[in-house]
Amino acid sequence: MDEDKVNISQAMDDFFAFRRMMGTNFIRVLYVIGALAITLGAVALVMRSLDGPEPWRYWGMVFSVFFCIFGNMLWRVICEIVIAFFTMFFTMQQTLMSIDKSLKEK
């Protein structure tokens, strides 16, 4: 039981000292929400284009497919870039902490 308290205490310390980052998990959740929004927007555009005049039906369908495919691809790239920045920051922080630790030992 004491080990569980130590683990919880260590986890809380890591969280409040920013040694445990939540950013990448948060970005993954935002990615799923954004991808669903983009896809639903494309479906809504298809539905709206079907009710429109003749030239809009064709171009609305084409644009909605384009919007769904390339919108989701662009959203994925943006999220990956943000996650890459979080990962670079975390790696840099770990490296600096290890350098600091080795300097203190000497």
matplotlib code that plots the C-alpha trace (Angstrom):
import matplotlib.pyplot as plt

x = [0.0, 2.9, 4.3, 1.1, 1.2, 4.8, 3.9, 0.9, 3.1, 5.8, 3.3, 1.9, 5.4, 6.2, 3.0, 3.4, 7.1, 6.3, 8.4, 5.4, 4.0, 0.3, 0.6, 1.0, -2.0, -4.1, -3.0, -4.1, -7.5, -7.8, -6.8, -9.6, -12.1, -10.8, -10.8, -14.4, -15.4, -13.7, -15.4, -18.8, -18.3, -17.6, -20.8, -22.8, -21.4, -22.5, -26.0, -26.2, -24.9, -27.5, -30.2, -28.6, -28.8, -27.4, -23.8, -23.4, -24.3, -21.3, -18.8, -20.1, -19.6, -16.1, -15.1, -16.5, -14.4, -11.4, -12.2, -12.5, -9.3, -7.0, -8.5, -7.9, -4.4, -3.5, -5.0, -2.9, 0.3, -0.4, -1.0, 2.2, 4.2, 2.9, 3.7, 7.2, 7.8, 6.5, 8.8, 11.8, 11.2, 10.9, 14.1, 16.0, 14.7, 15.8, 19.3, 19.8, 18.7, 21.2, 24.0, 23.1, 23.1, 26.5, 28.0, 26.7, 28.2, 31.7]
y = [0.0, 2.4, 1.7, 2.9, 6.1, 6.7, 6.1, 8.5, 11.0, 10.7, 11.0, 14.2, 15.6, 14.8, 16.4, 19.6, 19.9, 19.5, 16.4, 14.5, 16.2, 16.0, 18.0, 15.1, 13.2, 16.4, 17.0, 13.4, 14.1, 17.3, 15.5, 13.0, 15.8, 17.9, 15.0, 14.2, 17.8, 18.0, 14.8, 15.9, 19.2, 17.4, 15.3, 18.5, 20.0, 17.0, 17.2, 20.9, 20.6, 18.0, 20.6, 23.3, 24.2, 21.9, 23.3, 23.4, 19.8, 18.6, 21.1, 20.7, 17.0, 17.4, 20.1, 18.1, 15.0, 17.3, 19.0, 15.6, 14.1, 17.0, 18.7, 15.6, 15.2, 18.9, 18.6, 15.5, 17.2, 20.2, 17.9, 15.9, 19.1, 20.2, 16.8, 16.9, 20.2, 18.7, 15.7, 17.9, 19.9, 16.9, 15.3, 18.6, 18.8, 15.3, 15.9, 19.1, 17.4, 14.5, 17.0, 19.0, 15.7, 14.6, 18.1, 18.0, 14.6, 15.8]
z = [0.0, 0.8, -2.7, -4.3, -2.2, -3.4, -7.0, -6.8, -5.0, -7.6, -10.5, -8.9, -8.5, -12.1, -13.3, -11.3, -12.1, -15.8, -16.1, -17.5, -20.5, -21.5, -24.7, -27.1, -25.7, -25.9, -29.5, -30.4, -28.9, -30.8, -34.0, -33.7, -33.0, -35.9, -38.3, -37.4, -37.9, -41.3, -42.4, -41.1, -42.9, -46.1, -45.7, -44.9, -48.1, -50.1, -48.7, -49.4, -52.9, -53.7, -53.0, -55.1, -58.8, -61.5, -61.8, -58.0, -57.6, -59.6, -58.2, -54.7, -54.8, -56.3, -53.7, -50.8, -51.8, -52.2, -48.8, -47.0, -48.4, -48.4, -45.4, -43.3, -44.7, -43.9, -40.4, -39.8, -40.9, -38.7, -35.7, -36.5, -36.6, -33.2, -31.7, -33.2, -31.4, -28.1, -28.7, -29.5, -26.4, -24.2, -25.7, -25.2, -21.6, -20.9, -22.4, -20.4, -17.2, -17.8, -18.5, -15.4, -13.4, -14.7, -14.0, -10.4, -9.9, -10.9]

ax = plt.figure().add_subplot(projection="3d")
ax.plot(x, y, z, "-o")
ax.set_aspect("equal")
plt.show()
